[in-house]
Amino acid sequence: MKTCPFSGLPVTAKPHWKEEQPGYIKRLELIGDDILHAFIEARHPVSLHTLSNNLVKTVLRESGIPDKPLYLVWDMNNINDVSYEYKQGISDLIYHWGPAFTAVVFYNIDPSCRIILESFAAIVPNNMTVLLRENYREAIECVMDFRSGKALPDEVNAAAANEESELRREFLAAVARISWLNMLNHKIALPPENSSFYPYFKALDHMQNDLQAREELHEQEVQRLKNECEQRLTQKIILLNAQIELNRKELLQHEQERASLKSRISAQEMELTRISTAIGEKTSALHQLHEQIKSLDIDQQVRQRMAEQCQSMLETELTEKRLKTELTAGDSEFLSKLQKKHPNLNQRELRVGLMVKLNYDTREIARAIGISTRGMESIRYRMHKKLNLDKHKSIKTYLSELATEQ
C-alpha cells in the first residue's frame, strides 16, 4: 500500500473511485482514515463543470470511515476555471452535504482560479475552514497541524488583524453570495464613508438592490403569465365542456332519431307483411277464378276476354307486390339519389318515378297505385314541373340519366 511521504499515513486508492466529466477525470484517495485527497486527470487545463458528492459518499461508504471530522485536500493542477454550475453547487457543499468537512485545503492553484477560491473561503460557515497552499507538502502539513490543534501560521489569521484583508474578504463574500447563491436579501456591511473601499461596497450594494428589483419584476411577470395561462386554460376548459355537452345532446338526438327510424322500419315491415299476405290471398283467389273461367261453358270469345282480364289482374298484383316488397339495391340507391336531388317530391311521386324508370307505362302505374289513367297523367305533369324539366325532355329520359350519374 502506498504511503503519504509527508504524513506517514497509508494511502488507499481504488480504480473505480473516479468520476468522469467532459475533458477530465476526477479521482479521490483516502489518506489515513479522515483525509480525502482530490485531483483530476487531464491532458490540458480544464474548467470544472459540476460539483457532486456521490464520489465522496462512495469512498466513505466503502472505507467504513467512522463519524469523525473530515479533511479535504484538493490538487488544483490543470484547472484554470470553474463553471457557474459548479459555483452554484458550492452552496450544497457548504450547507447540505453530509458529512461536513472541518477543513478544505487547496494547492497548486492557477492564478486565474485564486480569486474564486478566496471567494469560496469567504462564504463558508464558521465550522469550516478553507486554506490555500502552494504545494502538496504544505497542504498535508497544514492538515496535520490542524488535526493536532497547533496554531495556524500567521497568514491564516491575518484577516483578523488587517483591516484591508478583512474588507477584501467581506467584499468577495458579498459578491459570491450575490453571484453564486443568489442571496439578494443579505445585508452588505458598508465600511465608513471615508474609507477608500466605500465606493466599491456602495456600488455592490446598489447592484444587489437592482438585482433584487429585477428579480421582483421577473416574479411579477412570471405571475402575470401564469395568471394569463390559467385564464386561457379556464376558457379552453369551458369551451371544451360546452362542446362535450353539445356533442352529448347531438348524440342523444341521433339516438332518438335512430330509435324513431327503427320504429318506422318495424312498422313498415309489418305493413309490408300485411300487404304481401293480402296480395298472396288475392292472387290465389284470382288463380282460382282464372281456372274457373277457363272451364265455363259459355261463348268462347266471352270466355277468352274474361280470361285475359283475369290474367291482366294477376300481372298487376305481381307488379304491386314486387314494387312494395322487393326493391333491389339499385332501386334503393336510385330512390335515395332522387329524393336527395329533389326533396320536394312526395312518397307517391318517388314511387311513380321508380316505375317510370323501370319502363312501366301510364296504365300499369295507374293501376298499381290505385288511380285512373287521367289522374296518373296529372301526376306526371306535376312531376315534370317539380323536376324543372324542359318541355322537350321526358321524365323517363331524365330519370335514366340521373340513374347513371356518379
Protein Blocks (a to p, Z undefined) as FASTA:
>chain_A
ZZdfklopacdddfklccddehiacddddehjlbccdddddfbdcddfbdcfklmmmmmm
mnopacddddddddfehiabdcfklmmmmmmmmmmgccddfbdcdehiafklmmmmmmmm
mmpcfkbccdddfblmlmmmmmmmmmnopacdfklmmmmmmmklmmmmmmmmmmmmmmmn
opakbccddddfkbmklmmmmmmmmmmmmmmmmmmmmmmmmmmmmmmmmmmmmmmmmmmm
mmmmmmmmmmmmmmmmmmmmmmmmmmmmmmmmmmmmmmmmmmmmmmmmmmmmmmpccdfk
lmmmmmmmmmmmmmmmmmmmmmmmmccfklmmmmmmmmmmmmmbcfklmmmmmmmmnopa
fklmmmmnopafklmmmmmmmmmmmnopafkbcfklmmmmmmmpZZ
